[in-house]
Amino acid sequence: MRYDEILTGSAGDTLLNRKDAADLLTRMGFKTSPATLATKASRGGGPTYQCWGKKPLYRIEDLMAWAKARLKKPQQSTSERDDGHATKLHGKVSNTRNTDNAPDRL
């Protein structure tokens, strides 16, 4: 399969096994392992799939929609983060790790 077909949408209905689905997502910039897809399939929150017998198959269109839906909104700075990583230290917001256990620097 050629990735230009994926980008232009002509391969959207192609079915991939779990390993190939994870490889495709990773090559498209969404690092994913087959184990992650398996876990998501059993616990929920993963891309839509179909089974052929016991074998899960993923449509490329569904994989890309799932990956894109997980993207955060565009931002220009880490100070715009809204995912809870900004921490409040001494009344100020800081995007650095909490260094309470780090030795004081002179």
Backbone as a chain_set.jsonl record, in Angstrom:
{"seq": "MRYDEILTGSAGDTLLNRKDAADLLTRMGFKTSPATLATKASRGGGPTYQCWGKKPLYRIEDLMAWAKARLKKPQQSTSERDDGHATKLHGKVSNTRNTDNAPDRL", "coords": {"N": [[0.827, -1.169, 0.0], [0.48, 2.223, -0.745], [1.481, 5.289, 0.736], [0.714, 7.74, -0.295], [-1.743, 7.157, -1.388], [-3.226, 6.799, 0.883], [-3.196, 9.358, 1.988], [-4.582, 10.801, 0.049], [-7.027, 9.659, 0.205], [-7.923, 7.484, -1.261], [-7.603, 4.926, -0.324], [-9.147, 4.454, 1.867], [-11.092, 2.493, 2.639], [-9.641, 0.2, 2.898], [-8.743, -2.721, 4.65], [-6.872, -3.445, 7.55], [-4.722, -5.595, 9.442], [-4.066, -5.848, 13.006], [-1.296, -5.367, 13.582], [-0.373, -4.143, 11.187], [-2.055, -1.944, 11.208], [-1.16, -0.549, 13.489], [1.452, -0.009, 12.627], [0.913, 1.663, 10.435], [-0.342, 3.88, 11.697], [1.812, 4.754, 13.267], [3.72, 5.424, 11.291], [2.388, 7.563, 10.187], [2.702, 9.447, 12.077], [1.49, 9.09, 14.534], [2.356, 7.547, 17.058], [1.844, 4.265, 17.837], [1.256, 1.094, 19.278], [0.728, -2.425, 18.494], [-0.135, -3.693, 20.826], [-1.305, -1.608, 22.264], [-3.539, -1.062, 20.655], [-4.865, -3.498, 21.009], [-5.425, -3.456, 23.75], [-7.076, -1.19, 23.875], [-9.17, -2.158, 22.335], [-10.285, -4.049, 24.019], [-10.881, -2.635, 26.354], [-12.08, -0.316, 25.545], [-12.311, 2.898, 23.864], [-10.677, 2.896, 21.685], [-9.92, 2.757, 18.108], [-12.575, 2.108, 15.735], [-13.308, -1.234, 14.783], [-13.56, -4.276, 12.841], [-14.413, -7.739, 12.922], [-13.062, -10.581, 11.358], [-13.813, -13.653, 11.539], [-11.968, -14.457, 14.289], [-10.178, -12.482, 13.995], [-9.217, -9.157, 14.321], [-9.902, -6.363, 12.26], [-9.004, -3.284, 10.831], [-10.266, -0.327, 9.377], [-8.638, 1.998, 7.3], [-9.581, 4.61, 7.154], [-11.063, 4.79, 9.55], [-9.011, 4.457, 11.431], [-7.427, 6.768, 11.012], [-9.293, 8.776, 11.588], [-9.752, 8.266, 14.298], [-7.178, 8.73, 15.379], [-6.773, 11.445, 14.717], [-8.841, 12.597, 16.171], [-7.86, 12.441, 18.706], [-5.999, 14.416, 18.887], [-4.843, 17.402, 20.408], [-6.005, 20.822, 20.675], [-4.642, 23.264, 18.363], [-1.655, 25.052, 19.284], [0.546, 27.755, 20.186], [2.411, 28.024, 22.095], [3.867, 26.615, 25.073], [2.687, 27.687, 27.292], [0.053, 27.816, 26.733], [-1.039, 25.407, 27.235], [-3.634, 23.149, 28.122], [-3.955, 20.812, 29.437], [-3.58, 20.116, 32.065], [-0.917, 19.972, 32.796], [0.403, 22.265, 33.491], [1.667, 23.692, 36.388], [1.078, 25.092, 39.631], [3.146, 27.097, 41.383], [4.115, 28.751, 44.236], [2.146, 30.715, 43.851], [2.435, 31.327, 41.2], [2.086, 30.334, 37.793], [3.672, 27.591, 36.419], [5.279, 25.768, 33.853], [7.126, 23.866, 34.259], [8.702, 20.958, 35.703], [7.842, 19.907, 39.031], [10.071, 20.761, 41.47], [10.478, 20.283, 44.165], [11.904, 18.401, 45.668], [14.424, 18.708, 44.753], [17.861, 19.744, 45.137], [18.665, 22.944, 46.574], [19.788, 25.62, 44.581], [22.61, 27.698, 44.438]], "CA": [[0.0, 0.0, 0.0], [1.255, 3.459, -0.839], [0.988, 6.282, 1.677], [0.04, 8.822, -1.011], [-3.131, 6.727, -1.515], [-3.858, 7.045, 2.179], [-3.359, 10.795, 2.137], [-5.596, 11.294, -0.888], [-8.296, 9.063, 0.565], [-8.352, 6.396, -2.135], [-7.413, 3.636, 0.342], [-9.859, 4.55, 3.142], [-11.824, 1.283, 3.001], [-8.72, -0.923, 3.017], [-8.716, -3.312, 5.992], [-5.53, -3.798, 8.028], [-4.665, -6.321, 10.712], [-3.654, -4.984, 14.116], [0.105, -4.964, 13.441], [-0.283, -3.177, 10.097], [-2.753, -0.735, 11.645], [-0.238, 0.168, 14.384], [2.548, 0.486, 11.788], [0.415, 2.803, 9.663], [-0.496, 5.025, 12.6], [3.153, 5.217, 13.638], [4.315, 6.096, 10.127], [1.667, 8.804, 9.955], [3.044, 10.375, 13.148], [0.734, 8.781, 15.737], [3.031, 6.342, 17.543], [0.896, 3.328, 18.43], [1.707, -0.301, 19.193], [-0.366, -3.393, 18.414], [-0.63, -3.949, 22.186], [-2.2, -0.502, 22.613], [-4.8, -1.293, 19.954], [-5.517, -4.635, 21.647], [-5.945, -2.984, 25.032], [-8.205, -0.298, 23.588], [-10.27, -2.979, 21.831], [-10.939, -4.747, 25.135], [-11.323, -1.693, 27.389], [-12.79, 0.809, 24.947], [-11.544, 4.101, 23.595], [-9.836, 2.718, 20.505], [-10.58, 2.935, 16.812], [-13.558, 1.111, 15.333], [-12.749, -2.366, 14.043], [-14.461, -5.365, 12.496], [-13.742, -9.033, 13.04], [-13.209, -11.635, 10.364], [-13.543, -14.733, 12.474], [-11.453, -13.859, 15.527], [-9.132, -11.526, 13.626], [-9.692, -7.779, 14.202], [-9.457, -5.625, 11.08], [-9.232, -1.846, 10.977], [-10.309, 0.479, 8.153], [-7.699, 3.12, 7.38], [-10.361, 5.814, 7.44], [-11.38, 4.79, 10.979], [-7.766, 4.667, 12.166], [-7.021, 8.168, 10.919], [-10.28, 9.581, 12.314], [-9.486, 8.07, 15.723], [-5.929, 9.41, 15.739], [-6.973, 12.901, 14.63], [-9.735, 13.007, 17.26], [-7.07, 12.492, 19.947], [-5.126, 15.59, 18.858], [-5.247, 18.574, 21.172], [-6.161, 21.993, 19.825], [-3.349, 23.878, 18.017], [-1.15, 26.046, 20.22], [1.803, 28.378, 19.779], [3.314, 28.106, 23.231], [3.531, 25.678, 26.147], [1.859, 28.375, 28.279], [-1.336, 27.652, 26.323], [-1.46, 24.034, 27.513], [-4.812, 23.034, 28.961], [-4.099, 19.397, 29.799], [-3.273, 19.89, 33.459], [0.515, 19.869, 33.06], [0.889, 23.494, 34.106], [1.551, 23.579, 37.841], [1.103, 26.373, 40.319], [4.166, 27.147, 42.425], [4.257, 30.055, 44.877], [1.213, 31.666, 43.268], [2.717, 31.543, 39.782], [1.929, 29.136, 36.976], [4.921, 27.149, 35.826], [5.154, 24.558, 33.048], [8.266, 23.005, 34.536], [8.443, 19.925, 36.707], [7.941, 20.305, 40.422], [11.434, 20.445, 41.916], [10.521, 20.415, 45.622], [12.923, 17.517, 46.239], [15.731, 19.012, 44.174], [18.673, 20.596, 46.031], [18.649, 24.376, 46.253], [20.954, 26.09, 43.815], [23.108, 28.989, 44.925]], "C": [[0.883, 1.247, 0.0], [0.636, 4.526, 0.062], [0.362, 7.48, 0.985], [-1.426, 8.463, -1.251], [-3.89, 6.995, -0.223], [-4.156, 8.526, 2.334], [-4.432, 11.357, 1.222], [-6.955, 10.654, -0.643], [-8.722, 7.89, -0.287], [-8.212, 5.019, -1.487], [-8.198, 3.549, 1.644], [-10.577, 3.3, 3.579], [-10.933, 0.058, 3.134], [-8.699, -1.412, 4.462], [-7.301, -3.77, 6.338], [-5.641, -4.633, 9.295], [-4.075, -5.389, 11.776], [-2.209, -4.5, 13.984], [0.252, -3.916, 12.348], [-0.978, -1.867, 10.443], [-1.846, 0.106, 12.546], [0.934, 0.746, 13.589], [2.116, 1.72, 10.997], [0.289, 4.039, 10.538], [0.855, 5.608, 12.98], [3.812, 5.96, 12.486], [3.646, 7.427, 9.818], [1.873, 9.806, 11.097], [2.312, 10.138, 14.458], [1.267, 7.469, 16.314], [2.064, 5.468, 18.344], [1.44, 1.916, 18.272], [0.5, -1.215, 19.013], [-0.967, -3.69, 19.794], [-1.588, -2.841, 22.639], [-3.554, -0.693, 21.938], [-5.567, -2.456, 20.582], [-6.151, -4.227, 22.978], [-7.167, -2.108, 24.823], [-9.407, -1.09, 23.087], [-11.011, -3.672, 22.978], [-11.511, -3.788, 26.172], [-12.136, -0.532, 26.849], [-11.865, 1.987, 24.707], [-10.648, 4.005, 22.381], [-10.594, 2.953, 19.221], [-11.589, 1.807, 16.556], [-12.872, 0.0, 14.557], [-13.848, -3.368, 13.749], [-13.694, -6.662, 12.677], [-14.067, -9.913, 11.844], [-12.804, -12.898, 11.098], [-13.146, -14.101, 13.795], [-10.453, -12.741, 15.258], [-9.704, -10.107, 13.494], [-9.075, -7.101, 12.977], [-9.894, -4.174, 11.208], [-9.265, -1.175, 9.605], [-9.371, 1.665, 8.338], [-8.434, 4.409, 7.743], [-10.697, 5.914, 8.929], [-10.143, 5.023, 11.841], [-7.372, 6.138, 12.181], [-7.998, 9.081, 11.663], [-10.047, 9.481, 13.821], [-8.239, 8.84, 16.164], [-6.117, 10.921, 15.734], [-7.877, 13.409, 15.745], [-8.993, 13.127, 18.587], [-6.137, 13.694, 20.002], [-5.702, 16.698, 19.729], [-5.386, 19.749, 20.205], [-4.782, 22.595, 19.515], [-2.951, 24.94, 19.048], [0.174, 26.583, 19.713], [2.828, 28.399, 20.888], [2.896, 27.08, 24.278], [2.683, 26.352, 27.219], [0.379, 28.27, 27.934], [-1.861, 26.265, 26.653], [-2.67, 24.017, 28.431], [-5.026, 21.599, 29.435], [-3.681, 19.098, 31.233], [-1.795, 19.797, 33.775], [1.09, 21.154, 33.659], [0.67, 23.376, 35.615], [1.666, 24.95, 38.47], [2.108, 26.294, 41.46], [4.273, 28.575, 42.94], [3.381, 31.107, 44.206], [1.428, 31.945, 41.797], [2.534, 30.239, 39.037], [3.249, 28.825, 36.308], [4.675, 25.883, 35.032], [6.336, 23.633, 33.243], [7.879, 21.977, 35.577], [8.563, 20.498, 38.104], [9.299, 19.845, 40.948], [11.565, 20.585, 43.431], [11.61, 19.557, 46.259], [14.317, 17.777, 45.68], [16.532, 19.898, 45.131], [18.597, 22.061, 45.58], [19.927, 24.752, 45.506], [21.352, 27.471, 44.32], [23.432, 29.915, 43.81]], "O": [[1.91, 1.294, 0.677], [-0.586, 4.649, 0.141], [-0.444, 8.182, 1.596], [-2.273, 9.354, -1.313], [-5.061, 7.374, -0.247], [-5.246, 8.904, 2.763], [-5.123, 12.305, 1.595], [-7.945, 11.079, -1.238], [-9.799, 7.339, -0.06], [-8.668, 4.031, -2.062], [-7.943, 2.656, 2.452], [-10.676, 3.046, 4.779], [-11.425, -1.024, 3.455], [-8.643, -0.608, 5.392], [-6.623, -4.399, 5.526], [-6.53, -4.417, 10.118], [-3.641, -4.279, 11.47], [-1.93, -3.331, 14.251], [0.926, -2.906, 12.548], [-0.538, -0.799, 10.019], [-1.768, 1.325, 12.39], [1.363, 1.87, 13.851], [2.857, 2.699, 10.902], [0.755, 5.118, 10.172], [1.021, 6.827, 13.009], [4.403, 7.02, 12.693], [4.272, 8.321, 9.248], [1.287, 10.888, 11.087], [2.49, 10.904, 15.405], [0.692, 6.405, 16.082], [1.541, 5.877, 19.381], [2.022, 1.585, 17.239], [-0.624, -0.832, 19.338], [-2.172, -3.913, 19.912], [-2.573, -3.117, 23.324], [-4.596, -0.51, 22.567], [-6.793, -2.405, 20.677], [-7.28, -4.612, 23.283], [-8.176, -2.262, 25.512], [-10.547, -0.732, 23.383], [-12.226, -3.857, 22.912], [-12.521, -4.095, 26.805], [-12.809, 0.163, 27.61], [-10.775, 2.065, 25.273], [-9.924, 4.953, 22.077], [-11.773, 3.307, 19.241], [-11.464, 0.707, 17.094], [-11.964, 0.255, 13.767], [-14.93, -3.315, 14.334], [-12.466, -6.681, 12.594], [-15.208, -9.971, 11.386], [-11.619, -13.185, 11.264], [-13.895, -13.304, 14.359], [-9.94, -12.124, 16.192], [-10.575, -9.871, 12.656], [-7.884, -7.248, 12.701], [-11.009, -3.88, 11.638], [-8.397, -1.422, 8.768], [-9.321, 2.263, 9.412], [-7.949, 5.2, 8.552], [-10.626, 6.998, 9.508], [-10.215, 5.707, 12.862], [-7.025, 6.687, 13.226], [-7.58, 10.051, 12.296], [-10.133, 10.479, 14.537], [-8.247, 9.515, 17.193], [-5.665, 11.603, 16.654], [-7.703, 14.533, 16.217], [-9.443, 13.832, 19.491], [-5.544, 13.969, 21.045], [-6.916, 16.897, 19.772], [-4.941, 19.678, 19.059], [-3.855, 22.453, 20.312], [-3.802, 25.631, 19.607], [0.846, 25.941, 18.905], [3.986, 28.75, 20.661], [1.724, 26.715, 24.368], [2.017, 25.66, 27.989], [-0.469, 28.602, 28.762], [-3.024, 25.971, 26.376], [-2.734, 24.774, 29.4], [-6.14, 21.216, 29.791], [-3.45, 17.939, 31.577], [-1.439, 19.561, 34.93], [2.157, 21.124, 34.272], [-0.415, 22.995, 36.056], [2.278, 25.857, 37.906], [1.935, 25.512, 42.395], [4.498, 29.503, 42.164], [3.804, 32.247, 44.012], [0.681, 32.72, 41.2], [2.794, 29.164, 39.577], [3.871, 29.697, 35.701], [3.937, 25.007, 35.483], [6.526, 22.703, 32.459], [6.857, 22.108, 36.25], [9.298, 21.459, 38.332], [9.629, 18.661, 40.871], [12.625, 20.959, 43.934], [12.181, 19.942, 47.279], [15.283, 17.134, 46.092], [15.954, 20.71, 45.854], [18.483, 22.368, 44.393], [21.007, 24.237, 45.795], [20.493, 28.309, 44.595], [23.862, 31.043, 44.049]]}, "num_chains": 1, "name": "protein.A"}
